[in-house]
Amino acid sequence: MDTNVGEKEDKGFTKVIEIADEVIQVIAGIAASGTEGVAAMSGGIADGIAKRLGRKNLSRGVKAAVGEEGAKIDVYIIAKYGTDLTQLFKEVQKNVKNAVEGMTGITVVEVNVSTQGLSFENEENLNEDNVEEANEEQEQEQKQEN
């Protein structure tokens, strides 16, 4: 859905400015991912398709809908382990609201933040072999307990 930001009449000529919801999603995604404590944005099927096509999905983990009263935005993040989640949510909400309103002029009435997981510092150092080893060790421990 495209959003009319404003209409101006100038000597009988009407100018209409429209902003696509996808643009709002990109602005919100960049603002959220730049917040300290956000390890990554949580993507879905569309993100997987974009990766396969070699594209970076800047709207990853964001849904936006603009209605009569303004924009409602849902943000799905992966937080860094040890981060105060309550404070992180407030920061993400503030950053997304300020970025979208500042760049589009559209009033943001709602920013909902959901944590889809936690990221651990050493997670980046894990490769597939290490993950398989850890899973095998865990299975063996469970068998020994039974």
Contacts in CASP RR format, 6 or more apart in sequence:
PFRMAT RR
TARGET T0000
AUTHOR 0000-0000-0000
METHOD contacts of the structure
MODEL  1
MDTNVGEKEDKGFTKVIEIADEVIQVIAGIAASGTEGVAAMSGGIADGIA
KRLGRKNLSRGVKAAVGEEGAKIDVYIIAKYGTDLTQLFKEVQKNVKNAV
EGMTGITVVEVNVSTQGLSFENEENLNEDNVEEANEEQEQEQKQEN
1 20 0 8 1.000
1 21 0 8 1.000
1 65 0 8 1.000
1 66 0 8 1.000
2 18 0 8 1.000
2 19 0 8 1.000
2 20 0 8 1.000
2 21 0 8 1.000
3 18 0 8 1.000
3 19 0 8 1.000
3 20 0 8 1.000
3 21 0 8 1.000
3 24 0 8 1.000
3 66 0 8 1.000
3 67 0 8 1.000
3 71 0 8 1.000
3 104 0 8 1.000
3 106 0 8 1.000
4 16 0 8 1.000
4 17 0 8 1.000
4 18 0 8 1.000
5 17 0 8 1.000
5 18 0 8 1.000
5 19 0 8 1.000
5 104 0 8 1.000
5 105 0 8 1.000
5 106 0 8 1.000
6 16 0 8 1.000
6 17 0 8 1.000
7 14 0 8 1.000
7 15 0 8 1.000
7 16 0 8 1.000
7 17 0 8 1.000
8 14 0 8 1.000
8 15 0 8 1.000
9 15 0 8 1.000
19 104 0 8 1.000
19 106 0 8 1.000
21 64 0 8 1.000
21 65 0 8 1.000
21 66 0 8 1.000
22 59 0 8 1.000
23 104 0 8 1.000
24 64 0 8 1.000
24 66 0 8 1.000
24 71 0 8 1.000
24 73 0 8 1.000
24 100 0 8 1.000
24 104 0 8 1.000
24 106 0 8 1.000
25 59 0 8 1.000
25 62 0 8 1.000
25 63 0 8 1.000
25 64 0 8 1.000
25 73 0 8 1.000
26 58 0 8 1.000
26 59 0 8 1.000
26 62 0 8 1.000
27 99 0 8 1.000
27 100 0 8 1.000
27 103 0 8 1.000
27 104 0 8 1.000
28 59 0 8 1.000
28 62 0 8 1.000
28 64 0 8 1.000
28 73 0 8 1.000
28 75 0 8 1.000
28 96 0 8 1.000
28 99 0 8 1.000
28 100 0 8 1.000
28 111 0 8 1.000
29 41 0 8 1.000
29 58 0 8 1.000
29 59 0 8 1.000
29 60 0 8 1.000
29 61 0 8 1.000
29 62 0 8 1.000
29 75 0 8 1.000
29 96 0 8 1.000
30 58 0 8 1.000
30 99 0 8 1.000
31 92 0 8 1.000
31 95 0 8 1.000
31 96 0 8 1.000
31 98 0 8 1.000
31 99 0 8 1.000
31 100 0 8 1.000
32 38 0 8 1.000
32 41 0 8 1.000
32 62 0 8 1.000
32 75 0 8 1.000
32 77 0 8 1.000
32 92 0 8 1.000
32 95 0 8 1.000
32 96 0 8 1.000
32 113 0 8 1.000
33 40 0 8 1.000
33 41 0 8 1.000
34 95 0 8 1.000
35 88 0 8 1.000
35 91 0 8 1.000
35 92 0 8 1.000
35 95 0 8 1.000
36 91 0 8 1.000
37 79 0 8 1.000
37 80 0 8 1.000
37 83 0 8 1.000
37 88 0 8 1.000
38 77 0 8 1.000
38 78 0 8 1.000
38 79 0 8 1.000
38 80 0 8 1.000
38 88 0 8 1.000
38 92 0 8 1.000
39 77 0 8 1.000
39 78 0 8 1.000
39 79 0 8 1.000
39 80 0 8 1.000
39 118 0 8 1.000
39 119 0 8 1.000
40 77 0 8 1.000
40 78 0 8 1.000
40 119 0 8 1.000
41 60 0 8 1.000
41 61 0 8 1.000
41 62 0 8 1.000
41 75 0 8 1.000
41 76 0 8 1.000
41 77 0 8 1.000
41 78 0 8 1.000
42 60 0 8 1.000
42 61 0 8 1.000
42 76 0 8 1.000
42 77 0 8 1.000
42 78 0 8 1.000
42 116 0 8 1.000
42 117 0 8 1.000
43 57 0 8 1.000
43 60 0 8 1.000
43 61 0 8 1.000
43 76 0 8 1.000
44 60 0 8 1.000
44 61 0 8 1.000
46 57 0 8 1.000
46 60 0 8 1.000
47 57 0 8 1.000
47 60 0 8 1.000
47 61 0 8 1.000
48 57 0 8 1.000
50 56 0 8 1.000
50 57 0 8 1.000
50 60 0 8 1.000
51 57 0 8 1.000
61 75 0 8 1.000
61 76 0 8 1.000
61 77 0 8 1.000
62 73 0 8 1.000
62 74 0 8 1.000
62 75 0 8 1.000
62 76 0 8 1.000
63 73 0 8 1.000
63 74 0 8 1.000
64 71 0 8 1.000
64 72 0 8 1.000
64 73 0 8 1.000
64 74 0 8 1.000
65 71 0 8 1.000
65 72 0 8 1.000
66 72 0 8 1.000
66 106 0 8 1.000
69 107 0 8 1.000
69 109 0 8 1.000
70 106 0 8 1.000
70 107 0 8 1.000
70 108 0 8 1.000
70 109 0 8 1.000
71 100 0 8 1.000
71 106 0 8 1.000
71 107 0 8 1.000
71 108 0 8 1.000
71 109 0 8 1.000
71 110 0 8 1.000
72 109 0 8 1.000
72 110 0 8 1.000
72 112 0 8 1.000
73 96 0 8 1.000
73 100 0 8 1.000
73 108 0 8 1.000
73 110 0 8 1.000
73 111 0 8 1.000
73 112 0 8 1.000
74 112 0 8 1.000
74 114 0 8 1.000
75 92 0 8 1.000
75 96 0 8 1.000
75 111 0 8 1.000
75 112 0 8 1.000
75 113 0 8 1.000
75 114 0 8 1.000
76 114 0 8 1.000
76 116 0 8 1.000
77 88 0 8 1.000
77 92 0 8 1.000
77 113 0 8 1.000
77 114 0 8 1.000
77 115 0 8 1.000
77 116 0 8 1.000
78 115 0 8 1.000
78 116 0 8 1.000
78 117 0 8 1.000
78 118 0 8 1.000
78 119 0 8 1.000
79 85 0 8 1.000
79 88 0 8 1.000
79 115 0 8 1.000
79 117 0 8 1.000
79 118 0 8 1.000
79 119 0 8 1.000
80 118 0 8 1.000
80 119 0 8 1.000
80 121 0 8 1.000
81 118 0 8 1.000
81 119 0 8 1.000
81 120 0 8 1.000
81 121 0 8 1.000
82 118 0 8 1.000
85 115 0 8 1.000
88 113 0 8 1.000
89 113 0 8 1.000
92 111 0 8 1.000
92 113 0 8 1.000
93 111 0 8 1.000
93 113 0 8 1.000
96 108 0 8 1.000
96 111 0 8 1.000
97 108 0 8 1.000
97 111 0 8 1.000
100 106 0 8 1.000
100 108 0 8 1.000
101 107 0 8 1.000
101 108 0 8 1.000
126 134 0 8 1.000
END
